[in-house]
Amino acid sequence: MKARLIVMNFLEFAIWGAYLTCIGQFLGRVGLGEYISWFYVVQGLVSIFMPALIGIIADRFVQPQRMLGICHLLTAAGMLVAAWAGSGENVTIESVFIPYAFAIAFFMPTIALSNTVAFSILKNYGMDTVKDFPPIRVFGTVGFIVAMWFVNFCSLGLDAPAQFTYMQLVVSGVLGLILAVYSFTLPECPLTEQKEDKTWAQRFGFDAFVLFKQRKMAIFFIFSMLLGMCLQVTNGYATPYINSFMANGTSWFAKNPTLLVSVSQISESICILFIPFFLGRFGIKKVMTIAMLGWVLRFGFFGIGTTETTVGLFFLFASCIVYGVAFDFFNVSGALFVDQEADPSVRASAQGLFMLMTNGLGASIGTYVAGKIIDSYCSWQGDFLVSRPEVANGWQISWFIFAGFSLAVTVAFMLIFKYKHVRK
């Protein structure tokens, strides 16, 4: 049964990894580069309400494993339609974005839904979720990385690897179909008997907003949103940036940007192991400060990195390595802090609020603004997103603006957020 759940997690995140970090390269090559940010903004917007809505259905009406299959079936359909629309000669934003947004609306809830399925099955088979789930979940990250490597190298019959074409959406869609069928074969996860009726406000997590009455938590959530603005920026623009060096060079790494960026996910899977030690020794304020400084370095290293020199390549790798600290120390540590500080009656809703502030509002606003900044300094010239002719170092300026924003958030957090840690 553990092996079956490993397969489920592997496929769940492979679907995401097939396109998340490289869809911008495809969009730029079909003349839709100016809309890259919107493909990440919509991910944040649907994350605000779709997981809660699908969660209500899975709680009351449809067993979670079946709901997982239905969602992946709809996701796959949307991805394949978007791929078909992107395969033509005159690609329009509407023809690709609408089915893509439809797919994302049903994919984002599956991340939480797959956890629900895994927890239910483990409990039904008498296993310990705390002990047995983490080794299963790590294969999700493995699946994400393998999918990135696959689209980086495989052309699937076209003249360019899938990371540059609509075939990345085909890969995601096919994997979605496989997981949809696979989900229907998983053991039943019986619906739990509802002992009390929750209000719609409770089901959508709105009751957790009571936490804003606590100054400490209000400040924490506001800064979570500000830092959440950094989350999707490099997912959207890291690979187009690295690939842009191909415009005037022949570096192997510039030709394989998705592979280079996958180092970020490898670092993420390692850094998560250090969180218990750092939280116990230093507390949430210092750990979150470390995460914020990680984002400063993530963007700053990109700004001085290049594929054309050994030193420049070192900084690109360093940026990918530090991503593990920036992402895990913020997302995972923040969730643990919310779990500790929230009253048990609103604990689940508090987690939803944390996700809303970070991956919902923060990521949507941040990616949209980042897209506007990059479009101000860079433009698509042929197959590459490079600095505008009138701007000498458009990419570098953009990365340093993001680094400066992260640094300002870091300093403000250190000065404003007050929390006394009891060392463990």
Salt bridges, closest charged atoms under 4 A:
GLU12 OE1 - HIS72 NE2 2.77
ASP132 OD1 - LYS2 NZ 3.10
GLU188 OE2 - ARG66 NH2 3.37
ASP197 OD1 - ARG60 NH2 2.94
ASP339 OD1 - ARG347 NE 3.76
GLU341 OE1 - LYS216 NZ 2.74
